[in-house]
């Protein structure tokens, strides 16, 4: 049949749709050593001829010629056997082993004598093989053909003197349609009498030999004798009609009859040889015998592992038990030499499962992790049960495809960034880094800031992060006095689908820079309010007369303040505490000292470079404000006078109630009454307008330390003023146990005179 000829429809026979044949990857699997003579049309499901089939080449003289194939379907795996019966056609003519047969017959041969002629051979079988013979009409011989025997029968005696040579044409006819024939010329030489033919010792010689026997191995020896003497009894041996394969593998010694090996014997190719042997005497008489040689199998073929299907790459999240490959194993040997065991190396998450005949499935036994093992080289080893056993192996490369199953992981649990205030916008603060063990886009990390607020503003207005490198930049300049630290959340996200992410906290700490000058709270530097300190003329050296109060918005050493008198009316009269700002007399007040004293005080911080501020302090040396000419000219309008009156009435009422309460308490406790005296070194009353917003006096912190008792002096216009009393500084930052304290006798005149002059109201209040 020509290539492409349709043999049958496999899809129809198996009940499959034509399109299913392609999706299930149907294929022809060859059994044994047969060639691929048929194939499947995946579109139509038809079984077609793939190559020309020659029955004589495939099966030789066998009457039945069957090729065994297997159809393999995948997903699910199915196996179906196909037996192709090759039908013989009459494409071979009968052939004689020789073109000319020389036959020597003595003239003394009797009528009816028979002479065996080697029959013709036809490669076809059955009816297409040789069916009959015909002999050209002649005067002396007729043909006797019975089964496989062809004989010339002497029908009329020979007379050498009349005719010493006779040529006969023998024709062999097969039974095919159209009929084919083959001819041979029989050349008969009439001799003197030779009435004995060679006789074999056995009609059939049998021998057994293993395949792959070495060259020149003696297989069997045939022997024939001839009763004649001389030339008539000289026997020689030769092969009768044999195939080319026999002549390629064996030879026979013409004189001894030894049949020896001259080629490689392969059990898998031919298991039995049927050889016809001829014995011929010197005058041409011959006889025939058979030599049947059986070949035994030797384990000379290693198993062959064939990969039939492979899923590559395989995703790392496939469940255990997933089939990833299909293998077929074949061994051309027979018996136990054909039994095969397959195995793979240990320590990998795969195993082999036997499937249908000679097929194995490679399946997973556990979960795969590409981040641990990204590929596998799996070696399948097949070993037969021969002695010694033979084995072969096949290595399969399997790649594990990545799945986005790992979120980015930061190298640190938290990050800290330190930046100095007044930084430049765009400056780098720190860098975060996250690692993702996944592959390609699943392992590509992108950084971003999570939404949030810092001091009521979006975090994006303070920081930015480079999405590729993780470097964090400042968007604006920071001010330590506004806030000293804040926290943001940075997210690392991969490019997988769906993406995975993780967060980390970045703490930003702002360090201080000496960018704020000291701020003087009292007295006001601009002098907008009239505040004058009154110093009694009897003040002794070391008396506290006033206090400069200042603060610095910076922190640390940048906020450590020191006080200095840079200019004064009388340089030797007053001194100021270096760190407390308290102004004290250095000596007793004398009559020669000027009533008006003006001090210029500078307040410096400890920053690098140092910043400073100055203020003016006005002091009056007097026992009564009425003595000051500038204060006498101050008058009040009617509204303020009324307010002063109301204030005096309220103050007298409260004082009366308070004194009554004190007398009662003292009477109950039998305490002696103390005589108050006027204190000059007391508290400084600071108008609350001089204090900054939200100012809080914290005892023992900042620049304000120990607590003192101060006296407040209310000047003209004081009845409409608000006051806030704050604690004093330690003088020269003395230890706590060395702070200035007042004895109990200092409070003798606490509730002394309260001058209610219409012009100036002065009231001494002990706090």
Secondary structure, 3 states (H helix, E strand, C coil): CCCCCEEEEHHHHHCCCHHHHHHCCCEEEECCCCCCCEEECCCCCEEEECCCCCHHHHHCCCCCCEEEEEEEECCCCEEEEEEEECCCCCCCCCECCCCEEEEEEECCCCCCCEEEECCCECCCCHHHCEEEEEECCCCCEEEEEECCEEEEEECCCCCCCCCCEEEEEEEEEECCCCCCEEEEEEEEEEECCCCCCCEECCCEEEEEEECCCCCCCEEEECCEECCCCHHHHCCEEEECCCCHHHHHHEEECCCCCEEEECCCCCCCCCCEEEEEEEEECCCCCEEEEEEEEEEECCCCCCCEEEEEEECCCEECCCCCCCEEEEEEEECCCCHHHHCEEEEECCCCCEEEEECCCCEEEEEECCCCCCCCCCEEEEEEEEEECCCCCCEEEEEEEEEEECCCCCCCEECCCEEEEEEECCCCCCCEEEECCEECCCCHHHHCEEEEECCCEECCEEHHHCEEECCCCCEEEECCCCCCCCCCEEEEEEEEEECCCCCCEEEEEEEEEEECCCCCCCEEEECCCCCCCCCCEEECCCCCCCCEEEECEEECCCCHHHHCCEEEEEEECCCCCEEECCCCCEEEECCCCCCCCCCEEEEEEEEECCCCCCCEEEEEEEEEECCCHHHCHHHHCCCCCHHHHHHHHHHHHHHHHHHHHHHHHHHHHHHHHCCCCCCCCCCCCCCCCEEHHHCCCCCCCCCCECCECCCCCCEECCCCCHHHCCEECCCCCCHHHCCHHHCCCCCHHHHCCCCCCCEECCCCEECCEEC
